[in-house]
Amino acid sequence: MGINPRPMETEFGYRAMASSSSSSFSHLSPSFFLLLLSSLPLILSATYPNNHLHLSSTASFPKLQAEKLIRDLNLFPKEPFNSAAPDPSFVAPKIVEKRFSFPHLDYSGPSSQEFGHHAGYYRLPHSKAARMFYLFFESRNIKNDPVVIWLTGGPGCSSELAVFYENGPFQIAKNLSLVWNDYGWDKVIIINSNYLIHKYSPLLVTRTSYHEINASNLLFVDQPVGTGFSYTSDEEDLRHDEVGVSNDLYDFLQAFFAEHPQFAKNDFYITGESYAGHYIPAFASRVHQGNKAKEGIHINLKGFAIGNGLTNPEIQYKAYTDYALDRGIIKKSDYDKINKLLPQCAQAIKKCGSDGGRDCVDSYVVCNNIFNQIMNIAGDINYYDIRKKCEGDLCYDFSNMETFLNQKTVRDSLGVGDIEFVSCSSQVYEAMLVDWMKNLEVGIPALLEDGIKLLVYAGEYDLICNWLGNSRWVHAMEWSGQKQFGASATVPFLVDGNTGPNNMQVHDAGHMVPMDQPKASLEMLRNWMQGKLAMTETEERVAPK
Protein backbone atom coordinates (compact mmCIF):
# COMPACT_ATOMS: atom_id res chain seq x y z
CA MET A 1 0.00 0.00 0.00
CA GLY A 2 1.45 3.37 -1.01
CA ILE A 3 1.50 6.53 1.06
CA ASN A 4 -0.72 9.32 -0.18
CA PRO A 5 0.97 12.37 1.30
CA ARG A 6 -1.45 14.94 -0.04
CA PRO A 7 -4.50 15.76 1.88
CA MET A 8 -6.32 15.45 -1.45
CA GLU A 9 -3.72 14.32 -2.06
CA THR A 10 42.19 6.79 10.87
CA GLU A 11 43.80 7.63 13.64
CA PHE A 12 42.05 9.64 16.24
CA GLY A 13 43.15 11.63 19.19
CA TYR A 14 40.42 12.13 21.78
CA ARG A 15 39.46 13.29 25.18
CA ALA A 16 36.67 11.63 27.14
CA MET A 17 34.78 13.72 29.62
CA ALA A 18 33.14 11.60 32.29
CA SER A 19 30.31 12.78 34.49
CA SER A 20 30.83 13.28 38.17
CA SER A 21 29.57 9.75 38.79
CA SER A 22 32.25 8.17 36.62
CA SER A 23 35.40 6.84 38.16
CA SER A 24 37.67 7.14 35.14
CA PHE A 25 38.64 10.12 33.03
CA SER A 26 40.62 10.30 29.85
CA HIS A 27 41.24 12.88 27.17
CA LEU A 28 40.70 13.52 23.48
CA SER A 29 41.61 16.16 20.98
CA PRO A 30 39.03 18.29 19.11
CA SER A 31 35.97 17.57 16.99
CA PHE A 32 34.08 17.66 13.66
CA PHE A 33 31.54 20.30 12.64
CA LEU A 34 28.35 21.09 10.76
CA LEU A 35 27.17 20.35 7.18
CA LEU A 36 25.97 23.33 5.14
CA LEU A 37 26.87 26.29 7.28
CA SER A 38 28.13 27.30 3.93
CA SER A 39 29.79 29.88 1.86
CA LEU A 40 28.95 33.02 3.68
CA PRO A 41 28.56 35.75 1.08
CA LEU A 42 31.33 38.18 0.53
CA ILE A 43 29.12 41.16 -0.27
CA LEU A 44 28.19 42.85 2.99
CA SER A 45 30.09 44.98 5.37
CA ALA A 46 29.49 46.43 8.79
CA THR A 47 31.08 49.49 10.38
CA TYR A 48 31.00 50.66 13.95
CA PRO A 49 31.75 54.39 14.24
CA ASN A 50 31.19 55.75 17.74
CA ASN A 51 30.37 52.22 18.88
CA HIS A 52 27.12 52.19 16.91
CA LEU A 53 26.37 49.33 14.58
CA HIS A 54 25.50 50.20 10.98
CA LEU A 55 24.59 47.49 8.51
CA SER A 56 24.22 47.64 4.79
CA SER A 57 20.85 46.57 3.45
CA THR A 58 20.38 42.92 4.36
CA ALA A 59 16.95 42.15 2.97
CA SER A 60 18.19 39.71 0.32
CA PHE A 61 21.40 38.63 2.04
CA PRO A 62 20.24 35.40 3.72
CA LYS A 63 18.37 34.24 0.63
CA LEU A 64 21.39 34.86 -1.60
CA GLN A 65 23.60 33.05 0.88
CA ALA A 66 21.26 30.07 1.07
CA GLU A 67 21.03 29.83 -2.73
CA LYS A 68 24.82 29.96 -3.08
CA LEU A 69 25.18 27.30 -0.38
CA ILE A 70 22.88 25.00 -2.33
CA ARG A 71 24.65 25.64 -5.67
CA ASP A 72 28.00 24.83 -4.02
CA LEU A 73 26.69 21.27 -3.61
CA ASN A 74 25.50 21.15 -7.24
CA LEU A 75 21.89 20.99 -6.07
CA PHE A 76 19.07 22.81 -7.84
CA PRO A 77 15.72 22.26 -6.10
CA LYS A 78 12.79 23.53 -8.15
CA GLU A 79 11.06 25.19 -5.20
CA PRO A 80 12.34 27.26 -2.23
CA PHE A 81 10.48 24.91 0.13
CA ASN A 82 8.25 21.86 -0.17
CA SER A 83 4.57 22.76 -0.31
CA ALA A 84 1.54 20.72 -1.25
CA ALA A 85 -2.25 20.87 -1.11
CA PRO A 86 -3.73 19.72 2.20
CA ASP A 87 -5.15 16.21 2.50
CA PRO A 88 -8.26 16.13 4.70
CA SER A 89 -8.04 12.33 4.99
CA PHE A 90 -4.65 12.54 6.70
CA VAL A 91 -5.56 13.68 10.21
CA ALA A 92 -3.31 14.41 13.17
CA PRO A 93 -1.68 12.76 14.92
CA LYS A 94 -1.13 9.95 12.48
CA ILE A 95 1.69 7.98 10.89
CA VAL A 96 1.25 6.50 7.43
CA GLU A 97 4.06 4.10 6.59
CA LYS A 98 5.02 1.42 4.06
CA ARG A 99 7.83 -1.08 3.60
CA PHE A 100 9.73 -0.38 0.43
CA SER A 101 12.47 -1.63 -1.86
CA PHE A 102 14.43 0.82 -3.96
CA PRO A 103 14.60 0.18 -7.71
CA HIS A 104 18.12 -0.19 -9.14
CA LEU A 105 19.38 -2.09 -6.08
CA ASP A 106 20.40 -5.73 -5.87
CA TYR A 107 18.37 -7.28 -3.04
CA SER A 108 19.84 -10.73 -3.64
CA GLY A 109 20.32 -12.85 -0.55
CA PRO A 110 17.71 -12.01 2.08
CA SER A 111 14.29 -10.98 0.80
CA SER A 112 13.41 -7.29 0.70
CA GLN A 113 11.01 -7.88 3.59
CA GLU A 114 13.86 -9.10 5.79
CA PHE A 115 15.70 -5.81 5.36
CA GLY A 116 12.94 -3.87 7.14
CA HIS A 117 13.14 -0.65 5.13
CA HIS A 118 10.28 1.75 5.85
CA ALA A 119 9.19 5.14 4.47
CA GLY A 120 6.53 7.21 6.14
CA TYR A 121 4.79 10.50 6.81
CA TYR A 122 3.69 11.94 10.13
CA ARG A 123 1.03 14.62 10.39
CA LEU A 124 2.49 17.09 12.89
CA PRO A 125 -0.15 17.89 15.52
CA HIS A 126 1.12 21.39 16.36
CA SER A 127 0.86 22.66 12.81
CA LYS A 128 -1.78 23.71 10.35
CA ALA A 129 -0.92 21.25 7.58
CA ALA A 130 2.63 19.93 8.03
CA ARG A 131 3.70 16.38 7.16
CA MET A 132 7.14 15.11 8.22
CA PHE A 133 8.81 12.49 6.02
CA TYR A 134 11.17 9.85 7.39
CA LEU A 135 13.09 6.74 6.42
CA PHE A 136 13.61 3.88 8.86
CA PHE A 137 16.15 1.12 8.26
CA GLU A 138 16.00 -1.75 10.71
CA SER A 139 19.29 -3.17 11.94
CA ARG A 140 20.54 -6.18 10.02
CA ASN A 141 21.70 -7.66 13.29
CA ILE A 142 19.09 -7.95 16.05
CA LYS A 143 16.05 -5.81 16.72
CA ASN A 144 17.19 -4.73 20.18
CA ASP A 145 20.17 -2.84 18.71
CA PRO A 146 20.06 0.90 19.52
CA VAL A 147 17.74 3.22 17.62
CA VAL A 148 19.84 6.05 16.15
CA ILE A 149 18.26 9.13 14.60
CA TRP A 150 20.32 11.26 12.20
CA LEU A 151 19.65 14.96 11.56
CA THR A 152 21.34 16.80 8.67
CA GLY A 153 22.00 20.53 9.02
CA GLY A 154 21.68 23.46 6.65
CA PRO A 155 19.47 24.65 8.17
CA GLY A 156 17.09 23.27 5.58
CA CYS A 157 18.92 20.32 4.00
CA SER A 158 17.47 16.84 3.69
CA SER A 159 18.81 13.94 5.73
CA GLU A 160 18.86 11.92 2.50
CA LEU A 161 22.28 13.53 1.99
CA ALA A 162 23.49 11.26 4.78
CA VAL A 163 21.49 8.26 3.53
CA PHE A 164 23.31 8.24 0.18
CA TYR A 165 26.66 9.92 0.87
CA GLU A 166 27.53 9.21 4.49
CA ASN A 167 26.21 6.55 6.87
CA GLY A 168 23.06 5.17 5.25
CA PRO A 169 22.70 1.65 3.81
CA PHE A 170 23.33 2.77 0.21
CA GLN A 171 25.57 4.78 -2.07
CA ILE A 172 24.60 6.19 -5.46
CA ALA A 173 26.70 5.09 -8.43
CA LYS A 174 27.34 7.39 -11.38
CA ASN A 175 24.70 5.60 -13.47
CA LEU A 176 22.12 6.29 -10.70
CA SER A 177 22.08 2.68 -9.55
CA LEU A 178 22.47 1.94 -5.84
CA VAL A 179 25.19 -0.11 -4.19
CA TRP A 180 25.38 -1.25 -0.58
CA ASN A 181 27.44 0.91 1.76
CA ASP A 182 30.02 -1.35 3.42
CA TYR A 183 30.06 0.95 6.45
CA GLY A 184 26.39 1.88 6.76
CA TRP A 185 25.39 2.30 10.38
CA ASP A 186 22.65 -0.34 10.02
CA LYS A 187 25.22 -3.12 9.56
CA VAL A 188 26.94 -5.40 12.00
CA ILE A 189 30.67 -5.97 11.71
CA ILE A 190 32.41 -8.91 13.38
CA ILE A 191 36.17 -8.91 13.58
CA ASN A 192 37.70 -12.33 14.29
CA SER A 193 41.20 -13.70 14.09
CA ASN A 194 41.40 -13.42 10.31
CA TYR A 195 38.45 -11.54 8.91
CA LEU A 196 36.45 -8.36 9.14
CA ILE A 197 33.04 -9.83 8.37
CA HIS A 198 29.95 -7.92 7.27
CA LYS A 199 26.85 -9.97 7.74
CA TYR A 200 26.54 -10.68 4.02
CA SER A 201 30.03 -9.89 2.75
CA PRO A 202 33.37 -11.04 4.33
CA LEU A 203 36.36 -8.78 3.79
CA LEU A 204 39.91 -9.93 4.50
CA VAL A 205 41.91 -7.73 6.88
CA THR A 206 45.00 -8.16 9.03
CA ARG A 207 44.78 -10.59 11.97
CA THR A 208 42.99 -9.18 14.98
CA SER A 209 41.48 -10.39 18.17
CA TYR A 210 37.75 -11.16 18.14
CA HIS A 211 35.20 -8.43 18.75
CA GLU A 212 31.86 -7.34 17.37
CA ILE A 213 30.66 -3.90 16.34
CA ASN A 214 26.91 -3.82 16.72
CA ALA A 215 24.55 -2.31 14.18
CA SER A 216 21.83 0.31 14.67
CA ASN A 217 18.21 0.78 13.75
CA LEU A 218 18.50 3.97 11.72
CA LEU A 219 16.03 6.86 11.43
CA PHE A 220 16.54 9.70 8.94
CA VAL A 221 14.09 12.61 9.16
CA ASP A 222 13.51 15.44 6.70
CA GLN A 223 13.21 18.45 8.97
CA PRO A 224 12.40 21.26 9.60
CA VAL A 225 9.21 20.96 7.52
CA GLY A 226 9.68 22.19 3.97
CA THR A 227 12.88 20.16 3.57
CA GLY A 228 13.31 16.98 1.47
CA PHE A 229 9.94 15.23 1.11
CA SER A 230 8.48 16.92 4.22
CA TYR A 231 5.91 19.52 3.23
CA THR A 232 3.15 21.88 4.26
CA SER A 233 0.48 23.88 2.47
CA ASP A 234 0.79 26.73 4.99
CA GLU A 235 3.96 28.80 5.35
CA GLU A 236 3.08 29.49 8.98
CA ASP A 237 4.24 25.92 9.65
CA LEU A 238 7.86 26.86 8.87
CA ARG A 239 9.88 26.82 12.10
CA HIS A 240 11.98 29.72 13.36
CA ASP A 241 13.64 28.35 16.50
CA GLU A 242 14.66 25.24 18.38
CA VAL A 243 11.47 25.16 20.43
CA GLY A 244 9.44 24.51 17.28
CA VAL A 245 12.01 22.11 15.84
CA SER A 246 12.44 20.04 19.01
CA ASN A 247 8.70 19.86 19.71
CA ASP A 248 8.06 18.55 16.18
CA LEU A 249 10.76 15.91 16.55
CA TYR A 250 9.49 14.88 19.98
CA ASP A 251 5.92 14.54 18.67
CA PHE A 252 7.24 12.47 15.79
CA LEU A 253 9.19 10.15 18.11
CA GLN A 254 6.14 9.56 20.28
CA ALA A 255 4.12 8.56 17.20
CA PHE A 256 6.99 6.48 15.79
CA PHE A 257 7.42 4.38 18.94
CA ALA A 258 3.65 3.98 19.21
CA GLU A 259 3.73 2.59 15.66
CA HIS A 260 6.80 0.43 16.43
CA PRO A 261 6.44 -0.56 20.12
CA GLN A 262 9.00 -3.36 19.68
CA PHE A 263 11.73 -0.68 19.45
CA ALA A 264 10.50 1.59 22.24
CA LYS A 265 12.67 0.04 24.98
CA ASN A 266 15.86 0.05 22.90
CA ASP A 267 18.67 2.46 23.71
CA PHE A 268 18.13 5.70 21.80
CA TYR A 269 20.80 8.06 20.43
CA ILE A 270 20.53 11.40 18.63
CA THR A 271 23.20 12.12 15.98
CA GLY A 272 23.84 14.57 13.17
CA GLU A 273 26.17 17.22 11.81
CA SER A 274 26.56 20.86 10.86
CA TYR A 275 23.57 23.01 11.86
CA ALA A 276 22.36 19.95 13.75
CA GLY A 277 24.76 21.26 16.40
CA HIS A 278 21.72 23.41 17.22
CA TYR A 279 19.03 20.79 16.66
CA ILE A 280 20.64 17.98 18.65
CA PRO A 281 21.09 19.60 22.11
CA ALA A 282 17.59 21.11 21.92
CA PHE A 283 16.05 17.79 20.87
CA ALA A 284 17.95 15.86 23.56
CA SER A 285 16.72 18.32 26.19
CA ARG A 286 13.15 18.00 24.92
CA VAL A 287 13.28 14.19 25.11
CA HIS A 288 14.77 14.31 28.60
CA GLN A 289 12.13 16.82 29.71
CA GLY A 290 9.36 14.61 28.34
CA ASN A 291 10.76 11.58 30.14
CA LYS A 292 10.99 13.38 33.47
CA ALA A 293 7.45 14.74 33.13
CA LYS A 294 6.14 11.30 32.05
CA GLU A 295 4.52 12.96 29.04
CA GLY A 296 4.08 9.86 26.94
CA ILE A 297 6.12 6.86 25.89
CA HIS A 298 9.42 6.82 27.79
CA ILE A 299 12.29 7.22 25.32
CA ASN A 300 15.44 5.45 26.46
CA LEU A 301 17.80 8.34 25.67
CA LYS A 302 21.40 7.29 26.32
CA GLY A 303 23.41 9.91 24.47
CA PHE A 304 23.79 12.43 21.65
CA ALA A 305 26.60 12.98 19.14
CA ILE A 306 27.39 16.21 17.31
CA GLY A 307 29.57 16.05 14.20
CA ASN A 308 31.08 19.29 12.94
CA GLY A 309 28.29 21.25 14.54
CA LEU A 310 27.48 24.88 15.23
CA THR A 311 26.61 24.88 18.93
CA ASN A 312 28.13 27.92 20.68
CA PRO A 313 28.59 30.63 18.00
CA GLU A 314 30.29 33.20 20.23
CA ILE A 315 33.17 30.82 20.95
CA GLN A 316 33.25 29.17 17.54
CA TYR A 317 33.33 32.36 15.47
CA LYS A 318 36.32 33.55 17.48
CA ALA A 319 38.17 30.40 16.42
CA TYR A 320 37.98 31.13 12.68
CA THR A 321 41.04 33.35 12.50
CA ASP A 322 43.13 31.12 14.78
CA TYR A 323 42.34 28.06 12.66
CA ALA A 324 42.93 29.92 9.38
CA LEU A 325 46.29 31.29 10.56
CA ASP A 326 47.42 27.92 11.88
CA ARG A 327 46.57 26.26 8.55
CA GLY A 328 48.29 28.94 6.48
CA ILE A 329 45.06 30.18 4.91
CA ILE A 330 45.73 33.76 6.07
CA LYS A 331 48.83 35.71 7.11
CA LYS A 332 49.51 37.36 10.47
CA SER A 333 48.67 40.79 9.04
CA ASP A 334 45.31 39.43 7.83
CA TYR A 335 44.76 37.83 11.21
CA ASP A 336 45.30 41.10 13.07
CA LYS A 337 42.98 43.00 10.73
CA ILE A 338 40.12 40.48 10.80
CA ASN A 339 40.34 40.07 14.57
CA LYS A 340 39.22 43.69 14.92
CA LEU A 341 35.74 42.41 14.01
CA LEU A 342 35.61 40.01 16.97
CA PRO A 343 34.42 42.45 19.68
CA GLN A 344 31.51 43.63 17.51
CA CYS A 345 30.55 40.03 16.78
CA ALA A 346 30.57 39.14 20.48
CA GLN A 347 28.50 42.23 21.28
CA ALA A 348 25.97 41.39 18.57
CA ILE A 349 25.62 37.78 19.77
CA LYS A 350 25.00 38.93 23.35
CA LYS A 351 22.31 41.32 22.10
CA CYS A 352 20.73 38.45 20.15
CA GLY A 353 20.70 36.33 23.30
CA SER A 354 18.99 39.00 25.38
CA ASP A 355 16.65 40.64 22.84
CA GLY A 356 16.17 38.10 20.01
CA GLY A 357 14.35 38.95 16.79
CA ARG A 358 15.99 41.44 14.47
CA ASP A 359 19.07 41.62 16.68
CA CYS A 360 19.72 37.95 15.88
CA VAL A 361 19.59 38.66 12.14
CA ASP A 362 22.00 41.55 12.66
CA SER A 363 24.39 39.32 14.61
CA TYR A 364 24.32 36.79 11.77
CA VAL A 365 25.42 39.48 9.30
CA VAL A 366 28.04 41.04 11.59
CA CYS A 367 29.70 37.78 12.62
CA ASN A 368 29.69 36.23 9.17
CA ASN A 369 31.88 39.12 8.00
CA ILE A 370 34.67 37.34 9.89
CA PHE A 371 34.29 34.26 7.75
CA ASN A 372 33.76 36.32 4.59
CA GLN A 373 37.02 38.18 5.10
CA ILE A 374 38.88 34.89 5.41
CA MET A 375 37.25 33.52 2.27
CA ASN A 376 38.09 36.71 0.34
CA ILE A 377 41.73 35.86 1.00
CA ALA A 378 41.39 32.09 0.62
CA GLY A 379 39.83 32.27 -2.85
CA ASP A 380 38.57 28.98 -4.23
CA ILE A 381 39.44 26.86 -1.19
CA ASN A 382 36.75 24.34 -0.23
CA TYR A 383 35.65 25.52 3.22
CA TYR A 384 34.28 22.02 3.97
CA ASP A 385 37.69 20.44 3.29
CA ILE A 386 40.62 22.82 2.93
CA ARG A 387 42.69 20.19 1.11
CA LYS A 388 40.37 20.65 -1.88
CA LYS A 389 39.43 23.44 -4.27
CA CYS A 390 36.00 24.52 -5.45
CA GLU A 391 35.53 24.79 -9.20
CA GLY A 392 33.45 27.92 -9.61
CA ASP A 393 30.36 27.39 -7.47
CA LEU A 394 30.93 23.64 -7.26
CA CYS A 395 32.50 22.39 -4.00
CA TYR A 396 30.75 18.99 -3.87
CA ASP A 397 28.56 17.26 -6.42
CA PHE A 398 25.49 15.70 -4.78
CA SER A 399 23.28 16.14 -7.84
CA ASN A 400 22.80 12.38 -8.35
CA MET A 401 20.79 12.24 -5.13
CA GLU A 402 18.42 14.92 -6.37
CA THR A 403 18.04 13.23 -9.76
CA PHE A 404 17.57 9.79 -8.22
CA LEU A 405 14.91 10.81 -5.70
CA ASN A 406 12.89 12.76 -8.25
CA GLN A 407 12.52 9.72 -10.53
CA LYS A 408 8.93 8.52 -10.68
CA THR A 409 9.89 4.90 -9.95
CA VAL A 410 11.71 5.99 -6.80
CA ARG A 411 8.90 8.28 -5.65
CA ASP A 412 6.45 5.44 -6.23
CA SER A 413 8.55 3.04 -4.18
CA LEU A 414 8.62 5.54 -1.30
CA GLY A 415 4.91 6.26 -1.58
CA VAL A 416 5.31 10.04 -1.86
CA GLY A 417 3.15 10.41 -4.96
CA ASP A 418 4.01 13.46 -7.04
CA ILE A 419 5.75 15.35 -4.22
CA GLU A 420 9.01 16.79 -5.57
CA PHE A 421 12.17 16.30 -3.52
CA VAL A 422 13.62 19.59 -2.19
CA SER A 423 17.24 18.76 -1.41
CA CYS A 424 17.91 22.01 0.46
CA SER A 425 15.35 24.72 1.17
CA SER A 426 16.41 28.35 0.95
CA GLN A 427 13.15 29.39 2.64
CA VAL A 428 13.69 27.09 5.62
CA TYR A 429 17.22 28.50 5.88
CA GLU A 430 15.84 32.04 6.00
CA ALA A 431 13.13 31.11 8.49
CA MET A 432 15.75 29.80 10.94
CA LEU A 433 17.94 32.90 10.71
CA VAL A 434 16.87 34.24 14.11
CA ASP A 435 18.05 30.95 15.62
CA TRP A 436 21.55 30.95 14.09
CA MET A 437 23.50 32.86 16.73
CA LYS A 438 21.76 31.32 19.74
CA ASN A 439 23.96 29.35 22.16
CA LEU A 440 22.70 25.76 22.39
CA GLU A 441 25.48 24.64 24.74
CA VAL A 442 23.57 26.08 27.71
CA GLY A 443 21.25 23.08 27.99
CA ILE A 444 23.94 20.41 27.76
CA PRO A 445 25.34 20.44 31.35
CA ALA A 446 21.98 19.38 32.82
CA LEU A 447 21.96 16.37 30.48
CA LEU A 448 25.50 15.41 31.48
CA GLU A 449 24.70 15.66 35.17
CA ASP A 450 21.84 13.21 34.62
CA GLY A 451 24.22 10.69 33.03
CA ILE A 452 23.41 11.23 29.33
CA LYS A 453 26.50 10.83 27.15
CA LEU A 454 27.79 13.41 24.66
CA LEU A 455 30.19 12.83 21.76
CA VAL A 456 31.56 15.84 19.88
CA TYR A 457 33.75 15.04 16.87
CA ALA A 458 35.24 17.04 14.01
CA GLY A 459 37.24 16.42 10.86
CA GLU A 460 40.55 18.23 11.03
CA TYR A 461 40.31 19.83 7.55
CA ASP A 462 36.90 21.47 7.93
CA LEU A 463 37.08 25.27 8.09
CA ILE A 464 33.40 26.21 8.32
CA CYS A 465 32.81 24.24 11.53
CA ASN A 466 36.39 23.59 12.51
CA TRP A 467 37.63 21.32 15.27
CA LEU A 468 39.26 24.21 17.13
CA GLY A 469 36.00 26.04 17.78
CA ASN A 470 34.30 22.81 18.79
CA SER A 471 37.09 21.92 21.18
CA ARG A 472 36.96 25.35 22.78
CA TRP A 473 33.25 25.35 23.55
CA VAL A 474 33.46 21.83 25.00
CA HIS A 475 36.35 22.83 27.26
CA ALA A 476 34.65 26.09 28.27
CA MET A 477 31.38 24.40 29.20
CA GLU A 478 30.66 24.67 32.93
CA TRP A 479 29.59 21.45 34.61
CA SER A 480 30.69 19.35 37.57
CA GLY A 481 33.30 17.38 35.60
CA GLN A 482 34.83 20.36 33.76
CA LYS A 483 38.06 20.53 35.77
CA GLN A 484 38.72 16.80 35.57
CA PHE A 485 38.00 16.75 31.85
CA GLY A 486 40.40 19.63 31.21
CA ALA A 487 43.14 17.90 33.16
CA SER A 488 42.75 14.51 31.49
CA ALA A 489 45.42 13.24 29.11
CA THR A 490 45.19 13.15 25.33
CA VAL A 491 45.40 9.60 23.99
CA PRO A 492 45.35 8.10 20.50
CA PHE A 493 42.17 6.71 18.97
CA LEU A 494 39.74 5.83 21.76
CA VAL A 495 39.33 6.45 25.46
CA ASP A 496 37.41 4.78 28.22
CA GLY A 497 34.58 6.69 29.82
CA ASN A 498 31.01 5.95 30.80
CA THR A 499 29.15 9.25 30.67
CA GLY A 500 29.85 12.83 29.74
CA PRO A 501 31.26 14.29 26.55
CA ASN A 502 33.93 12.74 24.37
CA ASN A 503 35.76 15.24 22.19
CA MET A 504 37.43 13.78 19.08
CA GLN A 505 39.49 15.11 16.21
CA VAL A 506 39.22 12.85 13.19
CA HIS A 507 42.29 12.84 10.97
CA ASP A 508 42.11 12.96 7.18
CA ALA A 509 38.50 14.12 7.25
CA GLY A 510 36.66 17.31 6.41
CA HIS A 511 33.17 18.49 7.27
CA MET A 512 31.45 15.17 6.50
CA VAL A 513 33.33 12.61 8.59
CA PRO A 514 31.17 9.55 7.73
CA MET A 515 31.80 10.29 4.03
CA ASP A 516 35.56 10.88 4.38
CA GLN A 517 36.29 8.21 7.01
CA PRO A 518 33.39 5.73 6.87
CA LYS A 519 35.09 2.84 8.64
CA ALA A 520 36.57 5.06 11.34
CA SER A 521 33.29 6.87 12.00
CA LEU A 522 31.39 3.58 12.26
CA GLU A 523 33.78 2.16 14.83
CA MET A 524 33.86 5.48 16.70
CA LEU A 525 30.07 5.45 17.04
CA ARG A 526 29.82 1.81 18.05
CA ASN A 527 32.55 2.01 20.67
CA TRP A 528 31.12 5.22 22.09
CA MET A 529 27.63 3.71 22.40
CA GLN A 530 29.07 0.64 24.11
CA GLY A 531 31.22 2.70 26.50
CA LYS A 532 34.39 1.30 24.91
CA LEU A 533 36.10 4.42 23.63
CA ALA A 534 39.50 2.95 24.48
CA MET A 535 42.36 1.42 22.53
CA THR A 536 41.46 -2.16 21.69
CA GLU A 537 43.79 -5.13 21.71
CA THR A 538 43.54 -5.46 17.94
CA GLU A 539 46.68 -5.31 15.85
CA GLU A 540 44.86 -3.20 13.27
CA ARG A 541 43.50 0.17 14.35
CA VAL A 542 40.80 2.06 12.55
CA ALA A 543 42.91 4.53 10.67
CA PRO A 544 42.53 6.37 7.37
CA LYS A 545 43.13 4.31 4.25
Secondary structure, DSSP 8 states (H G I E B T S, - for coil): -----SS----EEEEE---TT-S---B-----B-TT-----S---EE-GGG--EE---TTHHHHHHHHHHHHTT---SSSS-B----TTS-SSEEEEEE---TT----SS-HHHH-EEEEEEE-TTSSS-EEEEEEE--SS-TTS-EEEEE--TTTB-THHHHHHSSSSEEE-TTS-EEE-TT-TT--EEE-SSEEEETTEEEE-S----EEE---EEEEE--STTSBT-BBS-GGGS--SHHHHHHHHHHHHHHHHHH-GGGTTS-EEEEEEETHHHHHHHHHHHHHHHHHTT-SS---EEEEEEEEE---HHHHHHHHHHHHHHTTSS-HHHHHHHGGGHHHHHHHHHHHHHH-THHHHHHHHHHHHHHHHHHHHH-SB-TT-TTSB-BTTBS---HHHHHHHTSHHHHHHHT-TT---BSB-HHHHHHTGGGTT---GGGHHHHHHTT-EEEEEEETT-STT-HHHHHHHHHH--STTHHHHHHS-BEES----SSSEEEEEETT--S-HHHHSHHHHHHHHHHHHTT--S--S-SS-----
